[in-house]
Amino acid sequence: MNFLRAILAAAVLATHASAALDPAVFSAAVELYQQRKPEAQAAFAQLAAANPGNADVQFYLGRLALQQNDHEAAVNHLEKAVALSPGDSRMHHRLGDAYGLSAQKAGLFSKMSLAGKCRTAYEKAVALDPKNIDARLALLAFYQQAPGIAGGGIDKAHAQAQEIKQLDAGRGRQAVAGLYIAERKYPEAFAEFDAVLKEKPDDYAALYQVGRLAAVSGQQLDRGLATLRQCLSAPPPENQPGHAAVHWRLGNILEKQNDKAAARAAYEAALKVDPKFPQAIEALNKL
């Protein structure tokens, strides 16, 4: 009898796992996710209940968990997504993000193991789809930030930046510029962003990074203010800093110009967009 029950349970599970996903319902849930609507969580939870074996549903639940800074849920959903669709580069990329978030929150002895899992996931994502620029950017960031003992290295990061440049000149230039910023090679970084903006004057990412570079370096401050204000006139693309970050960077520059009143207003504007934005809270406390 127990054996029969096990077979029936397995059959029910298989039926659910193979149930067709309603494209219209899934598309509506994805749109909620893209618009950062809180209803996205419930929408994908309902889809998961009806389609527990669907990799894309687990993928989006994992991404929602990443947005919520919930590393345990992110790892849980994205490990399921990878198990269900092991040949999908996107799944491995976001699983790497989940391992990276977990490493930030882990104790000393767990960090190295999670860092290794993070690197492996990113490298697998790139191996599965060498044209996946988002995965390459994640791997670049890992190589840049991780110590050599964990597989990091600035030379590896530069190699990834050059690969990205071959795939997309604009995003590659931004990647190279980011590494120059880390190395405090500010004129070289400005030159890379200048090349991007010459071809695409309204490129949100490049405009933001010029402002960030001005805030970090103390150079070209007026230009940094102008590019950041230009960012405020456009919706932030996915995976780019939002308007809260833009206001915060405006405040950074205004502080450097000794305009504390305007800087305070900028930080307060950041908190109106995101009341929990930590950098703006810290900047106000220090002002």
C-alpha positions, -999 to +999 in steps of 0.1 A: +000+000+000+028+024+009+045+016-024+012+023-043+008+056-025+044+066-034+037+059-071+005+079-071+022+108-053+050+107-079+025+107-107+007+138-093+040+156-089+050+148-125+016+160-137+021+193-119+058+196-131+048+191-167+017+213-166+018+239-194+025+274-182-001+299-194+019+324-215-004+353-208-004+348-171+034+344-171+039+375-192+017+395-169+038+383-139+070+392-157+056+427-164+048+431-127+084+421-120+099+445-145+078+474-131+090+464-096+054+460-084+049+443-051+022+421-066+049+403-086+058+381-056+022+367-052+019+363-090+050+341-092+042+322-060+008+312-076+026+302-108+050+281-088+022+264-069+006+253-102+039+247-121+065+235-095+088+221-122+090+253-143+125+267-144+115+302-155+091+306-125+119+296-101+142+319-119+120+349-113+113+339-077+150+339-072+155+373-087+127+387-065+145+372-035+177+389-047+159+423-049+147+417-014+182+409-002+169+374+009+200+353+002+185+320+015+154+322-007+175+333-037+198+303-034+169+280-029+149+291-060+179+296-082+194+262-074+160+247-084+161+268-116+196+255-125+186+219-117+155+222-140+174+240-168+211+233-165+219+245-199+205+280-194+232+307-190+208+331-172+201+306-144+238+301-136+244+339-137+217+347-112+227+317-090+261+332-089+245+365-077+227+345-050+259+328-038+277+362-038+250+377-017+252+347+007+290+352+009+285+388+020+264+376+049+284+345+058+309+339+085+346+338+077+349+300+072+319+299+048+329+329+027+356+311+007+333+282-001+305+305-013+329+326-032+341+295-051+305+286-059+299+322-071+329+321-094+320+287-107+284+298-115+295+329-133+321+310-153+295+284-162+271+311-174+298+325-197+308+291-210+272+283-218+266+316-236+298+336-244+276+364-257+259+369-223+273+403-215+255+405-181+271+373-170+305+385-182+301+418-163+293+397-131+324+376-137+344+407-143+332+422-110+341+390-092+376+389-106+381+426-097+369+422-061+380+387-051+415+380-038+438+358-058+433+329-034+396+329-043+403+331-080+402+369-085+427+391-103+427+425-120+443+410-151+414+385-154+390+414-150+406+434-178+405+403-200+367+401-195+363+438-202+381+434-236+358+404-244+328+426-236+342+453-258+342+429-287+306+421-282+293+456-274+316+485-278+296+508-255+292+484-226+328+473-230+341+508-227+320+513-196+335+481-182+370+492-190+363+526-174+350+510-142+383+492-139+402+524-145+382+540-117+391+513-093+428+518-103+423+556-099+431+562-135+405+589-137+415+607-170+415+573-188+380+565-173+366+598-184+379+592-219+361+558-221+328+574-210+333+603-235+336+577-263+303+561-253+285+594-250+298+606-283+280+578-300+249+578-277+245+611-258+216+598-238+231+566-225+218+564-190+246+542-176+274+563-191+258+595-178+254+581-143+290+569-143+304+603-154+285+617-124+298+590-101+334+595-114+331+633-108+319+626-072+347+601-065+375+619-082+366+655-075+372+663-112+347+678-137+322+685-110+299+708-130+298+682-158+290+655-132+260+675-119+248+680-155+250+643-164+233+632-132+204+657-137+201+643-172+196+608-156+167+621-136+148+629-168+148+592-179+136+560-162+165+539-149+172+508-171+171+474-154+204+466-136+214+503-134+214+526-104+180+541-097+171+577-091+178+574-054+215+567-062+215+596-087+203+621-060+229+607-036+257+612-061+244+648-067+247+653-030+283+640-031+292+665-057+274+694-041+293+686-008+326+689-027+314+723-040+307+733-003+270+737-010+258+719+021+222+731+018+219+718-017+236+686-007+211+681+021+182+686-003+197+660-027+201+634+001+165+641+012+154+637-024+171+603-025+152+592+006+119+603-009+126+579-037+139+551-014+134+558+023+158+531+032+186+541+009+216+535+033+242+558+016+218+588+017+210+581+054+247+579+062+255+611+042+228+630+060+240+619+094+275+631+085+265+664+070 
